[in-house]
């Protein structure tokens, strides 16, 4: 399996792993702890760190389709190489940093890191045109 496909697998895992801080925030909120009967209502009521955790988790779902498309484009077109590997790795690192910076409330730096991940996807999508 190619490195970008492994990165796609990691990104898919991150869809679930970024939920962990949300679960912690939900468990610490209110008197009842985690409300499995109405989790979306509880998530919508989160504030501060918990709300940021939820936003980071939601953003992973928003970023995943573009990354998946980019990986599949380089896979299908045979443009997997060093640059595709670096870009796929950059996306994963950017998403990890993005989540940590969101939790730490570092908005400007978080936005810059988001841009790195987004641009890495765009360049991957352009790799077949650069042949």
Secondary structure, DSSP 8 states (H G I E B T S, - for coil): --HHHHHHHHHHHHHHHTTHHHHHHHHHSTTT-S-SSSHHHHHHH--HHHHHHHHHHHHHHHHHHHHHHHHHHHHHHT--SHHHHHHHHHHHHHHHHHHHHHHTT-HHHHHHHHHHHHHHHHHHHHGGGG-
